[in-house]
Amino acid sequence: CASLLTVAPPPPPAKQQQQMYLDFGQRSFGRQIECAVCGMLYTEGEPEDEKEHQRRHQRAVRGVVMPAVADERVVRPDRPPIACQQPPGQLPSVR
């Protein structure tokens, strides 16, 4: 008694997806801009892209925000201020 083996056909290849836009005559339709400050490439006129760019741009301009420490001293008070923490028992060399 021989058993029959059935093999399923391979699945069809996946269709390649393509990003589409509706052109309603916008002046800046699909115009890609690379920000000179933060380096982000975004599409002008696209609300999601512009919102994300604003967020990343502000983060790049602000830099890393560190919480203040009780025994730190400010070395350079101008913008942006630079602070360093003084090790215990060491005399400050800059006042």
Beta strands, then each sheet from edge to edge (+ up, - down):
strand 1: 32-34
strand 2: 41-43
strand 3: 72-76
strand 4: 82-85
sheet 1: 1+ 2-
sheet 2: 3+ 4-
end
